[in-house]
Structure formats: C-alpha cells, structure tokens
C-alpha cells in the first residue's frame, strides 16, 4: 500500500490499494475500461442534462413558459439536480448490496419516461413533474452509479479514469444544446425532446449491457451509517461539496439570459453555453491527471478558489468578446468540480465495501445545495433597466452569491486536508 508523510518521522497510509479486498489487481483490463465507457455514457445522460439545462431555461422563459419568472423556471433544473443527488444514499445502499443491474434498469425507465412526458407537457407544473421530478429520480439512480463503479476497478489511475468518464457530461453539454436549439426551430419542442429521449434510451441500453460490479465483500448495512458523521475530514469535504454544488452551476443556468440582456444575439448567446461546456472538457481531464499525482483535495482547493474569482468578476463582462473569454475560463477552471469529488471521496474511504454508502451520503447531503443554489441566484436578480450598467447591476447579486459560496467551499476543502494531516504540507490527499 502506498504511503505519504504526515510528519518528518511518521508514515500515513493512503486508501488507494493496488488490489481490492478480494485480491483482484486494479487499474487495467477490458472489463475495467468498459466501466469507464459505461460511466461516460451515464455522465452524459445525467450530469450532461444538467449542463444542458440552460437551453431549456432560455426556451421556457421566452417561448414555452413566458409568464413564469426566471427563479420559478430555475426550480425545474434545480429540482432535477437535487433529486439526481438526493437519491444517492439509496443508490449507494443498492450498490453496496450488489444490485447494479436493478439501478440501471430503474434509472433508465424513469429518465426516459420523464423526458417523454416532458415532450407532452404544456404547463409549468407538468414540466416540473416530468422533467424536474421524474427525470431527476432516474438521473439519481444512474448518476451515483456513474461515479461509484470506477473506484472499484481503479486505484492509481482512479482520478484520470473518473476524469475521462466525466467528459461525457461536457460533451453532452456541447451536443445536446446545439441539437435541441436546431430542432426546436425545425420540428418543434415536442419532437425535439422526443428525439433526445430516443438518443438517451439507446445510450443507456449500452450501459445496461456492459456495466457490472467487481466481486467484493458484501455486508448488510443500514441505509445511513452515522459513524461517517464522526469522520471530520470526510464531513468537511461533504460541506465543501454541498457549497460547491450550490454555486458551480449558476453560470450554466444563467449565461444565456445574461447575454441576451446585454443585447448579444440569440444565436451567439446560445453558443456561450456550448463554449463553456467545451472548455470544461479539458477541465474534466487536466485536474484529474494532476490529482493522481498530487491528490484530489490538493487540486480541488485551487480549482474552487479560481472558480470563485471568475464568479466575482463575471459582472464586469459586458460585451460578446468578454463573455466568450470568461465563459471559456470558467469552463476550464470549474471542470474538475464534477470529476474530482467522487474519486476524492473514494480516497477518503478506507473500506471499499463502504464506498457506495459514503458516496451516497455525500451526494444526498450535497443535494440540498443543488436545490437552493440556482433559485437563490435567480432571486438575487434585480431588474433595473436595459442599459449595460443596468444589466450588470441586475446580475450583481447573482454573481456575488455564487462567488461567496465557492469561497466557503474552498475553506472547507482546506479544512478537509487539515483534519486529515494537520499542518503538514508534503502530503498527498
């Protein structure tokens, strides 16, 4: 087992074994990389839908639900993200019990059914129930699976394998908005959403065929094991994760609306979301590559800090070139916010048989950040006019809220490191 130094005279074990608890060698083989493929597809069709919600937000605000406020519409995406994370504790329990196939089938059914019902919806409450709740529940069963299976097959390459899988959400965030934007005009909302639904169904069927759990010790566990709350390092990271989730998606939800308010053309404001997702492709892999060498916590702290800085200065962007630059930079520095947490939680878990439960608990708690973050950001909007300075003033509270939460997340990431290793600097965590 690898070791890292806590003090000059003391060795501290790091929970990334070269073999799992059954003696299987990690980090290679066709079966292991098939799990990366399956997780990539799951990322694309769970977190990728969240990354793509901006195109729905804009369409609902201007065409489908013009009488609903931006804050009300953001509740649809926020509830979807909330449920994607909330049911993590149940999904984690199923994974620890070895029931991966049940999760995949149930999640696929709920997500596909919810998307199909969204295509039939014409009122706010219908869309909230279909896209917010039904799709959210399905994504929850699939979303935790996308991040929890890879650590069972990888140790030394855990971070980079997770980063590769996480690029699925970025690629979906590029392709799905472009696809929907075109189809909304050509065939209408209903058939555009149905076309996306059929694509999602085909992709998820591949996951059902190739994904499987590695044989490992199974034990009867409670749905929530309260002993995890006594792990200060783990709970500090959960707090960081919660605050990060509350703020990291704010630009993805509001960038198009902000650009339109600044009189950027509808086409270009739409492509800003895709540009941000394109930049996050690099942001998914780069930090994870570094994290395999330096540790997930050590990489996540500066990622959170840089993201906070970008969020604070966002209000000063007032034209298309500035919006393009800041969208690309934010996508790049925030990319690791999705790919780093699951592998980091795995590294903070000493017993692989508890991985699903600890990861599920973390995602369930963080779900409440996802629930309140974007609606609060929408509620911070203060319409004050149509001039550039008026628009900047209108969105000032939104960007300050997101930046402040990201700063608090950075503090909690630093506390994670402190609770595990104290003030020692030369440690990998």
VENHUBEL-V96822 format. One record per residue. N is the residue number from 0. PHI is phi in whole degrees, 0 to 359 (NA if undefined). OMEGA is omega as a letter, one per 20 degrees, with the letter a starting at -180 (NA if undefined). D_FIRST is the distance of its C-alpha to the first C-alpha in Angstrom with 2 decimals. Layout:
{{N/PHI/OMEGA/D_FIRST} {N/PHI/OMEGA/D_FIRST}}
//
This chain:
{{0/NA/a/0.00} {1/292/r/3.80} {2/230/r/6.51} {3/228/a/10.16} {4/271/r/13.34} {5/267/r/15.56} {6/235/a/18.29} {7/293/a/19.04} {8/244/a/18.06} {9/231/r/15.22} {10/259/a/11.46} {11/239/a/10.33} {12/290/r/7.05} {13/253/a/7.44} {14/278/r/7.98} {15/226/a/7.37} {16/291/r/5.60} {17/281/r/6.80} {18/234/r/8.87} {19/276/a/11.01} {20/289/r/12.35} {21/258/r/14.85} {22/92/r/12.81} {23/290/r/14.04} {24/286/a/12.61} {25/259/r/12.49} {26/72/r/14.33} {27/180/r/17.54} {28/99/a/20.67} {29/301/a/24.05} {30/298/a/23.30} {31/296/a/20.48} {32/285/r/22.84} {33/294/r/25.69} {34/292/r/23.91} {35/295/r/23.86} {36/299/r/27.57} {37/298/r/28.30} {38/293/r/26.55} {39/301/r/28.51} {40/295/r/31.69} {41/295/r/30.87} {42/303/a/30.20} {43/299/a/33.55} {44/254/r/35.46} {45/233/r/34.14} {46/295/r/33.07} {47/296/r/35.31} {48/293/r/38.27} {49/295/r/37.60} {50/298/a/37.46} {51/265/a/40.78} {52/295/r/42.56} {53/304/r/44.42} {54/291/r/46.70} {55/291/a/47.57} {56/305/a/48.08} {57/292/a/50.59} {58/295/r/52.36} {59/297/a/52.73} {60/295/a/54.04} {61/260/a/56.60} {62/230/a/57.60} {63/279/a/56.37} {64/228/a/56.32} {65/295/a/58.37} {66/271/a/59.46} {67/270/a/55.93} {68/285/r/54.46} {69/303/r/51.30} {70/295/r/49.56} {71/296/a/50.64} {72/293/r/49.45} {73/295/r/46.06} {74/298/r/45.63} {75/299/r/45.45} {76/293/a/42.38} {77/291/r/40.88} {78/293/r/41.31} {79/300/r/39.80} {80/294/r/36.70} {81/303/a/36.76} {82/289/r/36.79} {83/304/a/34.17} {84/263/a/31.80} {85/299/a/33.55} {86/282/r/33.06} {87/302/a/29.31} {88/295/r/28.95} {89/286/r/30.91} {90/297/r/29.12} {91/297/r/25.72} {92/296/r/27.08} {93/297/r/28.36} {94/294/r/25.08} {95/297/r/23.20} {96/275/r/26.11} {97/90/a/25.76} {98/257/a/29.01} {99/297/a/28.19} {100/299/r/31.47} {101/298/r/33.58} {102/299/a/32.12} {103/296/a/32.84} {104/292/a/36.36} {105/295/a/37.34} {106/296/r/36.01} {107/299/a/37.80} {108/300/a/41.03} {109/295/a/41.09} {110/292/r/40.32} {111/294/r/42.84} {112/298/a/45.45} {113/296/r/45.09} {114/294/r/45.50} {115/296/r/48.52} {116/292/r/50.10} {117/299/a/49.53} {118/296/a/51.67} {119/266/a/54.46} {120/277/r/54.23} {121/233/a/56.94} {122/242/a/56.53} {123/302/a/53.93} {124/292/r/53.12} {125/295/r/52.81} {126/293/r/50.27} {127/299/a/48.38} {128/291/a/48.14} {129/283/a/47.31} {130/280/a/45.09} {131/287/a/43.80} {132/269/a/43.20} {133/292/r/43.05} {134/296/r/41.03} {135/298/r/38.81} {136/296/r/38.07} {137/297/r/37.32} {138/296/r/35.08} {139/295/r/33.22} {140/292/a/32.37} {141/272/a/31.32} {142/295/r/29.79} {143/293/r/26.86} {144/302/a/26.23} {145/297/a/26.00} {146/255/a/23.07} {147/263/a/21.27} {148/280/a/20.98} {149/303/r/19.09} {150/299/r/15.78} {151/284/a/15.90} {152/247/a/15.90} {153/228/r/13.89} {154/235/r/10.57} {155/296/a/10.77} {156/258/a/14.52} {157/299/a/14.89} {158/294/a/17.17} {159/291/r/19.36} {160/297/r/19.78} {161/294/r/20.92} {162/297/r/23.10} {163/298/r/24.76} {164/298/a/25.53} {165/291/r/26.87} {166/296/r/29.40} {167/301/r/31.26} {168/292/r/32.54} {169/291/a/33.74} {170/296/r/35.50} {171/297/r/37.12} {172/293/r/38.18} {173/272/a/39.97} {174/284/a/41.51} {175/299/r/42.45} {176/298/r/44.54} {177/297/r/46.37} {178/301/a/47.01} {179/293/a/48.28} {180/302/r/50.34} {181/291/a/52.20} {182/289/r/52.65} {183/304/a/53.90} {184/281/a/56.82} {185/279/a/57.42} {186/234/r/57.11} {187/92/a/56.76} {188/300/a/54.12} {189/300/a/54.19} {190/285/r/53.63} {191/297/r/51.16} {192/292/r/48.88} {193/295/r/49.51} {194/299/r/48.54} {195/297/a/45.22} {196/297/r/44.83} {197/296/r/45.37} {198/296/r/42.81} {199/299/a/40.21} {200/300/r/41.07} {201/299/r/40.65} {202/294/a/37.23} {203/291/r/35.93} {204/295/r/37.19} {205/296/r/34.78} {206/300/r/31.87} {207/300/a/33.24} {208/277/a/33.30} {209/254/a/29.87} {210/274/r/27.42} {211/205/r/25.66} {212/274/r/22.79} {213/280/r/20.03} {214/303/a/20.34} {215/202/r/18.22} {216/300/r/19.08} {217/242/a/22.14} {218/215/r/23.71} {219/287/a/26.91} {220/230/r/26.44} {221/287/r/28.98} {222/301/r/29.83} {223/233/r/28.68} {224/262/a/26.40} {225/288/r/27.64} {226/297/r/24.67} {227/295/a/23.08} {228/291/r/25.99} {229/272/r/24.84} {230/275/a/21.62} {231/297/a/23.25} {232/296/r/20.70} {233/298/a/20.77} {234/291/r/24.58} {235/296/r/25.10} {236/291/r/23.42} {237/298/r/25.60} {238/298/r/28.60} {239/298/r/27.75} {240/298/a/27.44} {241/296/r/30.78} {242/294/r/32.63} {243/294/a/31.33} {244/296/r/32.46} {245/294/a/35.82} {246/241/a/36.49} {247/293/a/34.70} {248/270/a/37.03} {249/304/r/40.26} {250/298/r/41.06} {251/295/a/40.38} {252/277/a/42.94} {253/243/a/45.56} {254/298/a/45.50} {255/294/a/48.20} {256/296/r/50.46} {257/298/a/50.09} {258/296/r/51.00} {259/298/r/53.99} {260/295/r/55.20} {261/270/r/55.21} {262/67/r/57.46} {263/287/a/54.90} {264/300/a/56.01} {265/300/a/54.69} {266/296/a/53.16} {267/290/r/51.32} {268/296/r/50.12} {269/294/a/48.68} {270/288/r/46.81} {271/299/r/45.13} {272/296/r/42.84} {273/293/r/41.92} {274/296/r/41.38} {275/296/r/38.99} {276/291/r/36.99} {277/296/r/37.14} {278/295/a/35.64} {279/289/r/32.85} {280/302/r/31.78} {281/292/a/30.50} {282/294/r/29.31} {283/285/a/27.08} {284/273/a/25.25} {285/305/r/25.39} {286/299/a/23.58} {287/290/r/20.81} {288/298/r/20.39} {289/293/a/20.14} {290/294/r/17.80} {291/297/a/15.05} {292/265/a/15.37} {293/253/a/16.51} {294/106/a/15.51} {295/296/a/17.86} {296/295/a/19.51} {297/296/r/20.18} {298/271/a/21.94} {299/290/a/23.66} {300/302/r/25.46} {301/293/r/27.56} {302/298/r/28.11} {303/296/a/29.68} {304/296/r/31.67} {305/296/r/33.09} {306/298/r/33.96} {307/298/r/35.82} {308/300/r/37.81} {309/297/r/38.87} {310/298/r/39.95} {311/293/a/42.05} {312/270/a/43.83} {313/301/a/44.42} {314/296/a/47.85} {315/275/r/49.09} {316/280/a/48.81} {317/227/r/52.32} {318/217/a/52.88} {319/299/r/51.36} {320/303/r/49.79} {321/296/r/48.14} {322/294/r/46.86} {323/296/a/45.43} {324/297/a/43.58} {325/290/r/42.18} {326/293/r/41.20} {327/294/a/39.28} {328/295/a/37.51} {329/295/r/36.64} {330/301/a/35.32} {331/291/a/33.11} {332/280/a/31.65} {333/266/a/31.42} {334/302/a/29.79} {335/289/a/26.27} {336/296/r/27.58} {337/268/a/27.30} {338/273/a/24.20} {339/282/a/21.82} {340/304/a/22.12} {341/297/r/20.78} {342/291/r/17.50} {343/292/r/17.23} {344/300/r/17.97} {345/298/r/15.21} {346/289/r/12.71} {347/273/a/14.56} {348/251/a/14.18} {349/279/a/11.61} {350/253/a/13.43} {351/297/r/14.20} {352/290/r/17.43} {353/257/a/18.64} {354/299/a/18.06} {355/300/a/21.66} {356/294/a/23.20} {357/292/r/21.53} {358/291/r/22.24} {359/297/r/25.72} {360/296/r/26.49} {361/298/a/25.62} {362/291/r/27.82} {363/294/r/30.57} {364/294/a/30.86} {365/295/r/30.76} {366/302/a/33.53} {367/289/r/36.01} {368/293/r/35.40} {369/297/a/36.11} {370/292/a/39.25} {371/265/a/40.87} {372/301/a/39.76} {373/291/r/41.96} {374/298/r/45.03} {375/296/r/44.98} {376/300/r/44.75} {377/292/r/47.76} {378/291/r/49.61} {379/282/r/49.23} {380/295/a/51.46} {381/229/a/54.84} {382/306/a/57.37} {383/222/r/59.77} {384/150/a/61.42} {385/246/r/61.02} {386/287/a/60.78} {387/301/a/57.61} {388/295/r/57.42} {389/294/r/58.16} {390/295/r/55.28} {391/299/r/52.88} {392/293/r/54.10} {393/300/a/53.76} {394/265/a/50.03} {395/303/a/49.25} {396/297/r/48.10} {397/298/a/45.87} {398/289/r/43.92} {399/294/r/43.80} {400/302/a/42.48} {401/297/r/39.65} {402/295/a/38.80} {403/295/r/38.87} {404/296/r/36.47} {405/291/r/34.06} {406/297/r/34.31} {407/298/r/33.49} {408/298/r/30.45} {409/301/r/29.31} {410/300/a/29.78} {411/292/r/27.67} {412/296/r/24.77} {413/297/r/25.01} {414/295/r/25.11} {415/304/r/21.88} {416/294/a/20.20} {417/296/a/22.32} {418/294/a/21.60} {419/274/a/17.82} {420/232/a/17.86} {421/69/a/21.58} {422/267/r/23.28} {423/298/a/20.40} {424/260/a/20.79} {425/268/r/18.04} {426/231/r/15.20} {427/257/r/13.75} {428/214/NA/14.39}}
//
